[in-house]
């Protein structure tokens, strides 16, 4: 842990609450049992004689500042918390140094997406995509794209979305038979209801699926959102219907959550690009921890394959979104 050491063996620092549980000691007095983490690792911590009215309430994902003392318990480092509080804007601390975070800022990625919206020549698609993105700006700036798999990081939803948009734009230039506006609008909105699918804490980490996420999922909710917004804006039903189909089919097959398989060209391309971006991220992320000429463990998310690091390029899980 990257703590600053003060006098008398006391140290302090900023960290994320990875887990927290209230327990009772042998005398029946409450205490909090934490696992705290930062970019350097994690540590078990105890806040003895816990009183919620004095210390406050903490949950997994909270960004905090702590002060206390380090000691050994059964040969393992343990941190005894003496002071604890939430991090505030006055601390001027970058959350990106403490949680997995996209290397581009949310503001930069959102600006790029708006530039693609501005490029749409179909006025109905432009109006619809802009209105939906504007409605969700605040969450989009930090929302992750997944619970555990690809782009499960702060800002991951914009990162994945912008990657798909750039891929779609390149493919549309290659094949003149593609309706560029329709493909880009689908790319911009394909995962928008992950905002409703996940319960995300203030630092951009998924705590769990929401009730709506479990019962409906982001594909169905996305189609519902498009239909509702299109009706509100007076967008033709046939235009909204095409986008709704792209949303509910972009996982490709029912076994991966698609309600139907893609039934027109732009829907098929969106599905393939979504799979491509997720796969590139998963492979490079896995191989970033594998030495050149070495193999990874089997990856269940990639058909239980071992992956080989040939060493010809650095395995860095990032895209060029400039």
C-alpha positions in Angstrom: 0.0 0.0 0.0 1.2 3.5 -0.9 0.9 5.0 2.6 2.7 8.1 3.8 4.6 7.5 7.1 4.3 10.0 9.9 5.9 10.2 13.3 5.4 7.5 15.9 4.8 4.7 13.4 1.6 6.2 12.2 0.8 6.2 8.5 -2.0 7.5 6.3 -3.1 7.4 2.7 -6.0 7.2 0.2 -7.5 3.9 -0.8 -10.6 2.1 -2.0 -12.7 -0.1 0.3 -12.6 -3.4 -1.5 -14.7 -5.2 1.1 -16.1 -4.3 4.5 -18.0 -6.3 7.1 -19.3 -5.4 10.5 -18.4 -8.0 13.2 -18.3 -8.4 16.9 -15.2 -9.0 19.0 -15.1 -11.5 21.9 -16.7 -9.0 24.2 -19.6 -8.3 21.8 -18.3 -4.9 20.7 -18.7 -4.0 17.0 -15.8 -3.5 14.7 -15.3 -3.2 11.0 -13.2 -5.7 9.1 -11.9 -4.2 5.8 -9.9 -5.1 2.8 -8.4 -1.8 1.5 -6.7 -1.5 -1.9 -4.8 1.0 -4.0 -2.6 0.7 -7.2 0.1 -1.0 -5.2 -2.0 -3.8 -3.7 -4.3 -4.5 -0.8 -4.3 -4.9 3.0 -6.6 -6.2 5.7 -7.6 -3.4 8.1 -9.6 -3.3 11.4 -11.6 -0.4 12.8 -12.0 -1.4 16.5 -14.8 -0.1 18.8 -16.9 0.9 15.7 -19.7 3.4 16.2 -21.6 4.5 13.1 -22.6 7.8 14.7 -18.9 8.6 15.3 -17.1 7.0 12.3 -19.7 7.0 9.6 -21.0 4.3 7.4 -18.8 2.6 4.7 -19.5 0.2 1.8 -17.5 -1.6 -0.8 -16.2 0.8 -3.5 -16.0 3.8 -1.1 -13.0 6.1 -1.8 -11.5 7.0 1.6 -8.6 8.5 3.5 -7.3 6.5 6.5 -4.8 7.0 9.2 -3.5 4.3 11.6 -0.7 1.9 12.4 0.7 -1.1 10.6 1.4 -4.4 12.4 1.9 -8.1 11.8 -0.8 -10.6 12.6 0.1 -14.3 12.0 2.9 -13.0 9.8 0.6 -10.9 7.6 0.4 -7.1 7.5 -2.7 -5.6 9.1 -3.7 -2.0 9.4 -5.3 -0.7 12.5 -7.6 2.2 11.5 -7.6 5.2 13.9 -9.1 7.8 11.6 -11.3 7.4 8.5 -13.3 9.6 6.3 -14.6 9.8 2.7 -12.4 11.5 0.1 -13.7 15.0 -0.9 -13.0 17.3 -3.8 -10.8 19.3 -1.5 -8.3 16.4 -1.3 -7.6 16.9 -5.0 -6.8 13.2 -5.6 -7.2 11.5 -8.9 -9.4 8.4 -8.6 -7.7 7.0 -11.7 -4.7 6.2 -9.6 -6.7 3.9 -7.4 -9.1 2.0 -9.6 -8.9 0.5 -13.1 -9.6 3.5 -15.4 -9.7 4.2 -19.1 -6.6 6.0 -20.3 -8.8 8.7 -22.0 -11.0 11.0 -20.0 -14.7 10.7 -20.1 -15.0 14.3 -21.3 -12.6 13.7 -24.2 -14.5 10.5 -25.3 -17.9 12.1 -25.0 -16.7 15.0 -27.1 -15.5 12.6 -29.8 -18.9 10.8 -29.8 -20.7 14.1 -30.2 -18.5 14.8 -33.2 -19.7 11.5 -34.8 -23.3 12.4 -34.0 -22.8 15.8 -35.7 -21.6 13.9 -38.8 -24.9 12.0 -39.3 -26.8 13.3 -42.3 -30.1 11.6 -41.3 -31.7 14.3 -39.2 -33.9 11.8 -37.3 -31.0 9.6 -36.4 -29.0 12.6 -35.4 -31.8 14.0 -33.2 -32.5 10.7 -31.5 -28.9 9.7 -30.7 -28.0 13.2 -29.4 -31.1 13.4 -27.2 -30.4 9.9 -25.6 -26.7 10.7 -25.1 -27.5 14.1 -23.5 -29.9 12.4 -21.2 -27.2 10.2 -19.8 -24.1 12.4 -19.9 -23.4 12.4 -16.2 -23.3 8.6 -15.9 -21.5 8.1 -19.2 -18.5 10.1 -18.0 -17.5 7.3 -15.5 -19.7 4.3 -16.2 -18.0 0.9 -16.7 -19.0 -1.4 -19.6 -19.1 -4.7 -17.7 -19.2 -6.4 -14.3 -16.1 -8.6 -14.7 -15.1 -9.0 -18.4 -14.2 -6.6 -21.2 -13.9 -2.9 -20.3 -14.9 -3.5 -16.6 -13.2 -0.2 -15.6 -14.1 3.4 -14.8 -15.0 5.0 -18.1 -15.2 1.6 -19.8 -18.6 2.2 -21.4 -17.5 5.2 -23.3 -14.2 3.6 -24.2 -15.9 0.5 -25.7 -18.6 2.6 -27.4 -16.1 4.9 -29.0 -14.0 1.9 -30.1 -17.1 0.4 -31.9 -18.0 3.8 -33.5 -14.5 4.1 -34.9 -14.5 0.6 -36.2 -18.0 1.1 -37.7 -16.9 4.3 -39.4 -13.9 2.6 -41.0 -16.0 -0.4 -42.2 -18.6 2.0 -43.7 -15.8 3.7 -45.7 -14.8 0.4 -47.1 -18.2 -0.9 -48.2 -20.4 1.6 -50.0 -23.5 -0.6 -49.6 -23.6 0.1 -45.8 -25.9 2.8 -44.5 -23.3 4.7 -42.5 -25.8 6.8 -40.5 -27.7 3.7 -39.4 -24.6 1.8 -38.5 -23.1 4.6 -36.5 -26.4 5.4 -34.7 -26.6 1.7 -33.7 -23.0 1.8 -32.5 -23.5 4.9 -30.4 -26.6 3.5 -28.7 -25.9 -0.2 -28.6 -24.9 -0.4 -24.9 -26.6 2.7 -23.6 -28.8 0.8 -21.1 -25.8 -0.7 -19.3 -26.4 2.5 -17.3 -29.6 0.9 -16.0 -28.3 -2.7 -16.0 -25.6 -2.2 -13.4 -25.5 -0.8 -9.8 -22.4 1.3 -9.9 -20.7 3.1 -7.1 -19.3 6.6 -7.2 -15.8 5.5 -8.2 -17.1 3.7 -11.3 -17.0 0.1 -10.1 -20.0 -2.3 -10.6 -21.3 -3.5 -7.3 -24.0 -5.8 -8.8 -26.7 -6.0 -11.4 -29.7 -3.9 -10.8 -33.2 -5.5 -10.5 -34.0 -4.2 -14.0 -30.7 -5.5 -15.2 -31.4 -9.0 -14.0 -35.0 -9.1 -15.2 -34.6 -7.4 -18.6 -31.0 -6.8 -19.5 -29.5 -3.9 -21.4 -30.6 -5.1 -24.9 -34.3 -5.1 -24.1 -34.1 -1.9 -22.0 -32.2 -0.2 -24.9 -34.9 -1.1 -27.4 -37.5 0.2 -25.0 -35.6 3.4 -24.5 -35.3 4.0 -28.2 -39.0 3.4 -28.8 -40.0 5.8 -25.9 -37.6 8.5 -27.0 -38.5 8.3 -30.7 -42.2 8.7 -29.8 -41.4 11.7 -27.6 -39.3 13.3 -30.5 -41.7 12.4 -33.3 -39.1 10.1 -35.0 -40.8 7.8 -37.6 -41.6 4.4 -36.2 -39.8 2.6 -39.1 -36.5 4.4 -38.2 -36.8 3.6 -34.5 -37.6 0.0 -35.4 -34.4 -0.5 -37.3 -32.4 0.8 -34.3 -34.4 -1.3 -31.9 -33.6 -4.4 -33.9 -29.8 -3.6 -33.9 -29.9 -3.3 -30.1 -31.7 -6.5 -29.4 -29.6 -8.5 -31.9 -26.1 -7.2 -31.3 -25.1 -10.1 -29.1 -25.5 -12.3 -32.2 -27.2 -15.4 -30.9 -29.7 -16.3 -28.2 -27.1 -18.2 -26.2 -25.2 -14.9 -25.7 -28.4 -12.9 -24.9 -29.7 -11.7 -28.3 -33.5 -11.7 -28.6 -33.2 -12.4 -32.3 -30.3 -12.9 -34.7 -29.3 -9.8 -36.9 -31.5 -9.6 -39.9 -30.0 -6.8 -42.0 -26.4 -5.8 -42.9 -25.9 -3.0 -40.4 -27.2 -5.1 -37.6 -24.9 -7.9 -38.5 -21.8 -5.6 -38.7 -22.6 -4.1 -35.4 -22.8 -7.5 -33.8 -19.5 -8.6 -35.3 -17.7 -5.4 -34.3 -19.0 -5.7 -30.8 -17.6 -9.2 -30.5 -14.3 -8.1 -32.2 -13.7 -5.2 -29.7 -14.5 -7.3 -26.7 -12.2 -10.2 -27.9 -9.3 -7.9 -28.7 -9.6 -6.4 -25.2 -9.8 -9.8 -23.5 -6.9 -11.2 -25.3 -4.6 -8.3 -24.9 -5.6 -7.9 -21.2 -4.8 -11.5 -20.6 -1.5 -11.5 -22.4 -0.3 -8.3 -20.7 0.4 -10.5 -17.7 2.1 -13.3 -19.7 5.8 -13.3 -20.5 6.9 -13.5 -24.2 6.9 -17.1 -25.4 4.6 -18.0 -22.5 1.0 -19.3 -22.3 -1.8 -18.0 -20.2 -4.1 -20.1 -18.1 -7.3 -21.3 -19.8 -9.7 -18.4 -20.3 -13.3 -19.4 -19.9 -14.6 -16.2 -21.5 -12.6 -17.2 -24.7 -13.8 -20.7 -25.2 -11.6 -22.0 -22.4 -8.5 -21.5 -24.6 -4.9 -21.0 -23.5 -3.4 -17.9 -25.1 0.2 -17.5 -26.4 2.2 -14.3 -26.1 4.4 -14.4 -29.3 6.2 -11.3 -28.0 6.2 -9.4 -31.4 4.1 -6.6 -29.9 3.6 -5.4 -26.4 0.2 -6.7 -25.2 -1.5 -3.6 -24.0 -5.3 -3.6 -23.6 -6.0 -0.3 -25.2 -7.3 1.3 -28.4 -6.2 4.4 -30.2 -9.2 6.7 -29.7 -7.6 10.0 -30.8 
